[in-house]
Amino acid sequence: MTEPPLTEALVTEPPRTVAQVIEHGAAALARAGVDQPRREARLLLGHALGLSAGAVFGQPERPLSGPEGRRLESLLRRRGAREPMAYLLGKREFWSLSFEVTPATLIPRPESETLVEAALAFARDRDSSLRVLDLGTGTGCLLLALLSELAGATGLGVDSSAAALAVARRNAARLGLAARAGFVAGHWGEALAGGFDIVLCNPPYVADGEMARLAPEITRFEPAAALFAGADGGRCYRALAPDLARLLAADGAAFVELAAGARQRVATIFEAQGLVGAAWHRDLGGIERCAVFVPCPASNRAAARVS
C-alpha cells in the first residue's frame, strides 16, 4: 500500500500517536538523505510539542492534536529540504553552553572548542583581568565560552553583521555575561586600539571551489560570508594578520582556527606581519585546528606560556 502524504499521516483523525509520527517522520527524513533520521524526527517532535527528546521517547502512545501535527509537518519539511537542525531548534550547544543560532550566524562546531581549550591553557590564572577580543564573533560562542571560564576577564566581540551581533548580545545576556562582554560592528580589527591579552578568531577559510563538496545544510543555509574566503581560502587570513600584529599585547597570543592542512600557508601569512607560530593544537579528529601566534619580540615569553 502506498504511504499517505506526510500531511495526511500527521493530521488525519483520529490523531496519530507519537510512535507512529516518529516512524513516518524518520522515513521522510531518510528519503531526503538526512543522517540519523529517527533521532532527528524525535528531536523535531519534541520541539513541536515543547518536550525533551527523552520525554517524547517515554510517551509512545500520546496522540498529537491537529495543530501539533501541523507544527511537526512544517519542521519535517524544512529539515527534509536540508535546513540545519540548529536553525530549526534555534539553538546549538558549544562548550556545554546553549547558544541561540539564527541563519545570520555560522553554526558553532565542536572543532572550534579547540581554540577555547588552547586559550585557557595560555591564561592559566583564571581570575586575572585579561582583555579578550573575538574577531568575527558570530553567535559569540568563542568569546562567551572563554569568559565563562575566566572570572576576571572582559571581552569584546566584533562582527560585520548587525544581525549576528544582535544574536551575540542575546547570548551574552542569557548566559549572565553581558556585564563583561561588549559587541561592536567592524571589519576585523581595523578600528580598534591594541593591548589585548587574548585574541580569538575563526575566520572564513573555505576555498570557493570547495563549495560542491560541502553538505547542502552548509551551502544552502549558512551565511556564505562566514564560510568562503576566495580562490585559495586565504583571503581572510591575509586581511586579519596586519590587525593581529597591532592588537596583541606584548605578551599576548592570538588563537586562530585553521582549515585542514593550512598550517604552513597560514604561518607564512602571519610571519610576514611580525607574528610567529608558538603552538599548534589538534582537534578531536586529529586535525591541526588552532594556531597560536605571538608577537615576535615576545615570542620567547609567550611561547613558554603555551607550550
C-alpha positions as CSV (number, residue, x, y, z in Angstrom):
1,M,0.0,0.0,0.0
2,T,1.2,3.5,-0.9
3,E,2.3,5.6,2.1
4,P,-0.1,8.6,2.6
5,P,1.4,12.1,2.2
6,L,3.1,13.5,5.2
7,T,0.4,16.0,5.9
8,E,-2.3,13.3,5.9
9,A,-0.2,11.0,8.0
10,L,0.2,13.6,10.7
11,V,-3.1,15.4,11.0
12,T,-5.9,13.0,9.9
13,E,-8.4,11.9,12.6
14,P,-8.0,10.1,14.9
15,P,-4.8,11.8,15.8
16,R,-1.6,9.8,15.2
17,T,0.4,8.8,18.2
18,V,4.0,9.8,19.0
19,A,5.3,6.4,17.9
20,Q,3.5,6.5,14.6
21,V,4.6,10.0,13.9
22,I,8.2,9.2,14.6
23,E,8.0,6.3,12.2
24,H,6.6,8.5,9.4
25,G,8.9,11.4,10.2
26,A,12.0,9.2,10.2
27,A,11.0,7.6,6.9
28,A,10.6,11.1,5.3
29,L,13.9,12.3,6.5
30,A,15.7,9.1,5.4
31,R,14.3,9.6,1.9
32,A,15.7,13.2,2.0
33,G,19.2,11.8,2.8
34,V,19.3,13.1,6.4
35,D,21.7,11.2,8.7
36,Q,20.2,9.7,11.8
37,P,16.6,10.2,10.7
38,R,15.0,8.6,13.7
39,R,16.9,10.7,16.2
40,E,16.2,13.8,14.3
41,A,12.5,13.0,14.0
42,R,12.4,12.6,17.8
43,L,14.2,16.0,18.3
44,L,11.8,17.8,15.9
45,L,8.8,16.2,17.5
46,G,10.0,17.2,21.0
47,H,10.5,20.8,19.7
48,A,7.0,20.8,18.2
49,L,5.5,19.5,21.5
50,G,7.7,21.6,23.8
51,L,9.2,18.4,25.3
52,S,12.6,16.9,25.6
53,A,13.6,14.1,23.3
54,G,13.6,11.8,26.4
55,A,10.1,12.8,27.3
56,V,8.9,12.1,23.8
57,F,10.5,8.7,23.9
58,G,8.6,7.9,27.1
59,Q,5.2,8.7,25.7
60,P,4.8,6.5,22.6
61,E,1.0,6.3,22.7
62,R,0.4,10.0,23.3
63,P,-1.8,11.3,20.4
64,L,-0.9,14.5,18.6
65,S,-3.5,17.2,18.1
66,G,-4.0,18.8,14.7
67,P,-2.0,21.9,15.5
68,E,0.8,19.8,16.9
69,G,0.9,17.7,13.8
70,R,1.0,20.7,11.5
71,R,3.9,22.2,13.5
72,L,5.8,19.0,13.2
73,E,4.9,18.7,9.5
74,S,6.4,22.1,8.9
75,L,9.6,21.2,10.7
76,L,10.0,17.9,8.9
77,R,9.6,19.5,5.5
78,R,12.2,22.1,6.3
79,R,14.6,19.5,7.6
80,G,13.8,17.4,4.6
81,A,14.9,20.3,2.5
82,R,18.2,20.1,4.5
83,E,17.8,23.2,6.6
84,P,20.2,22.6,9.5
85,M,18.7,21.2,12.7
86,A,20.3,24.1,14.7
87,Y,18.3,26.7,12.8
88,L,15.1,24.7,13.3
89,L,15.6,24.4,17.0
90,G,17.1,27.9,17.3
91,K,20.0,26.7,19.4
92,R,23.2,24.8,19.4
93,E,25.4,23.5,22.3
94,F,29.0,24.7,22.5
95,W,31.4,24.2,25.4
96,S,28.4,22.7,27.3
97,L,26.6,26.0,27.0
98,S,23.4,26.6,24.9
99,F,23.7,29.3,22.3
100,E,21.0,30.9,20.2
101,V,21.7,30.5,16.5
102,T,19.9,32.0,13.5
103,P,20.5,32.0,9.7
104,A,22.5,35.2,10.3
105,T,25.2,33.2,12.2
106,L,27.5,30.4,11.5
107,I,26.5,27.3,13.5
108,P,29.1,26.6,16.3
109,R,31.0,23.4,15.7
110,P,32.8,21.1,18.2
111,E,36.2,21.5,16.5
112,S,36.2,25.3,17.3
113,E,36.3,24.3,21.0
114,T,40.0,23.6,20.4
115,L,40.5,27.4,20.4
116,V,38.9,27.7,23.8
117,E,41.0,24.9,25.3
118,A,44.2,26.4,23.9
119,A,43.3,29.9,25.3
120,L,42.5,28.5,28.7
121,A,45.9,26.7,28.8
122,F,47.5,30.0,27.9
123,A,45.6,32.0,30.6
124,R,46.4,29.7,33.4
125,D,45.3,32.2,36.1
126,R,41.5,32.1,35.6
127,D,40.9,35.1,37.9
128,S,43.3,37.5,36.2
129,S,41.9,40.6,34.5
130,L,42.7,39.6,30.9
131,R,41.3,41.5,27.9
132,V,39.9,39.2,25.3
133,L,39.0,40.1,21.7
134,D,36.9,37.9,19.4
135,L,37.1,38.8,15.7
136,G,34.2,37.6,13.6
137,T,32.3,36.7,16.7
138,G,29.0,35.4,15.1
139,T,27.0,33.9,18.0
140,G,29.7,35.0,20.4
141,C,30.4,31.3,21.2
142,L,34.2,31.6,21.4
143,L,34.2,34.8,23.5
144,L,31.4,33.8,25.8
145,A,32.7,30.2,26.4
146,L,36.1,31.7,27.4
147,L,34.6,34.3,29.6
148,S,32.5,31.6,31.3
149,E,35.8,30.1,32.5
150,L,37.8,33.3,33.2
151,A,36.0,35.0,36.0
152,G,38.2,38.2,35.9
153,A,38.3,38.6,32.1
154,T,36.4,41.1,30.0
155,G,35.9,40.8,26.3
156,L,34.9,42.4,23.0
157,G,33.3,40.7,20.0
158,V,33.5,42.2,16.6
159,D,31.4,41.3,13.5
160,S,30.4,43.0,10.3
161,S,26.9,41.6,10.6
162,A,24.4,43.6,12.7
163,A,22.1,40.6,12.8
164,A,24.8,38.4,14.1
165,L,25.8,40.9,16.8
166,A,22.2,41.0,18.0
167,V,22.3,37.3,18.5
168,A,25.7,37.5,20.3
169,R,24.3,40.2,22.6
170,R,21.3,38.0,23.5
171,N,23.5,35.0,24.1
172,A,25.7,37.1,26.5
173,A,22.6,38.3,28.4
174,R,21.1,34.8,28.7
175,L,24.4,33.4,29.9
176,G,24.8,36.1,32.5
177,L,27.9,37.5,30.8
178,A,26.6,40.8,29.4
179,A,28.4,42.9,32.0
180,R,31.8,41.5,30.9
181,A,31.2,41.2,27.1
182,G,30.7,44.1,24.6
183,F,29.9,43.8,20.9
184,V,30.7,46.2,18.1
185,A,30.3,46.3,14.3
186,G,33.5,46.4,12.4
187,H,35.7,44.8,9.8
188,W,38.1,42.6,11.7
189,G,40.2,44.8,14.0
190,E,40.5,47.9,11.8
191,A,39.1,50.5,14.1
192,L,40.4,49.0,17.4
193,A,43.2,50.0,19.7
194,G,45.6,47.4,20.8
195,G,46.6,45.8,24.1
196,F,44.5,42.6,24.1
197,D,45.9,39.6,26.0
198,I,43.9,37.0,24.0
199,V,42.6,37.3,20.5
200,L,40.3,34.6,19.2
201,C,39.3,34.3,15.6
202,N,37.5,31.7,13.5
203,P,37.7,33.3,10.1
204,P,36.1,32.1,6.8
205,Y,38.6,29.7,5.3
206,V,36.8,27.5,2.7
207,A,38.1,28.0,-0.8
208,D,35.4,29.0,-3.2
209,G,36.0,25.9,-5.4
210,E,35.3,23.6,-2.5
211,M,31.6,24.5,-2.3
212,A,30.5,21.5,-4.3
213,R,31.9,19.0,-1.7
214,L,30.0,20.5,1.2
215,A,26.7,19.3,2.6
216,P,23.6,21.1,1.4
217,E,23.0,22.2,5.1
218,I,26.0,24.4,4.7
219,T,25.9,25.6,1.2
220,R,22.1,26.3,1.1
221,F,21.6,27.8,4.5
222,E,24.7,29.0,6.4
223,P,25.9,32.6,5.7
224,A,28.4,32.4,2.8
225,A,30.3,35.4,4.1
226,A,31.2,33.4,7.2
227,L,32.4,30.4,5.2
228,F,34.1,31.2,1.9
229,A,37.4,33.1,1.5
230,G,38.4,33.3,-2.1
231,A,40.1,31.1,-4.6
232,D,42.7,29.7,-2.1
233,G,40.7,30.1,1.1
234,G,43.3,32.6,2.4
235,R,41.6,36.0,1.8
236,C,40.5,36.5,5.4
237,Y,43.8,35.3,6.9
238,R,45.6,37.9,4.8
239,A,43.1,40.6,5.9
240,L,43.3,39.6,9.6
241,A,47.1,39.3,10.0
242,P,48.0,43.0,10.0
243,D,45.4,43.7,12.6
244,L,46.6,41.0,14.9
245,A,50.1,42.2,14.9
246,R,48.9,45.6,16.1
247,L,46.2,44.5,18.5
248,L,48.1,42.0,20.6
249,A,49.7,43.0,23.9
250,A,53.5,42.4,24.1
251,D,52.9,39.1,25.9
252,G,49.6,38.3,24.4
253,A,48.6,35.5,22.0
254,A,46.1,35.0,19.1
255,F,44.2,31.8,18.7
256,V,43.2,31.3,15.1
257,E,41.2,28.5,13.6
258,L,42.8,26.7,10.7
259,A,41.5,24.9,7.7
260,A,42.7,21.3,7.4
261,G,46.3,21.2,6.1
262,A,46.6,25.0,6.2
263,R,49.4,25.3,8.8
264,Q,52.3,26.3,6.6
265,R,50.3,28.6,4.4
266,V,48.7,30.5,7.3
267,A,52.1,30.6,9.2
268,T,53.7,32.3,6.1
269,I,50.9,34.9,6.0
270,F,51.2,35.8,9.7
271,E,55.0,35.7,9.9
272,A,55.1,38.3,7.1
273,Q,53.3,40.6,9.6
274,G,55.7,40.1,12.5
275,L,54.0,37.2,14.2
276,V,55.3,33.8,15.0
277,G,53.5,30.4,15.4
278,A,54.1,29.5,19.0
279,A,51.9,26.3,19.2
280,W,49.6,24.2,17.1
281,H,46.7,22.3,18.6
282,R,44.8,19.4,17.1
283,D,41.0,18.9,17.4
284,L,39.5,15.5,18.4
285,G,39.7,14.4,14.8
286,G,43.5,14.8,14.8
287,I,43.4,17.8,12.5
288,E,45.6,20.8,13.3
289,R,42.8,23.2,14.1
290,C,44.2,26.0,16.2
291,A,47.3,28.1,15.5
292,V,48.7,30.2,18.4
293,F,50.5,33.3,17.2
294,V,52.5,35.7,19.3
295,P,54.4,38.9,18.5
296,C,58.0,38.2,17.5
297,P,59.6,40.4,20.3
298,A,57.7,38.5,23.0
299,S,57.9,35.1,21.4
300,N,60.1,33.5,24.0
301,R,58.0,34.6,26.9
302,A,54.6,33.8,25.3
303,A,55.8,30.5,23.8
304,A,56.8,29.3,27.2
305,R,53.2,30.0,28.4
306,V,51.6,28.0,25.7
307,S,54.0,25.1,25.5
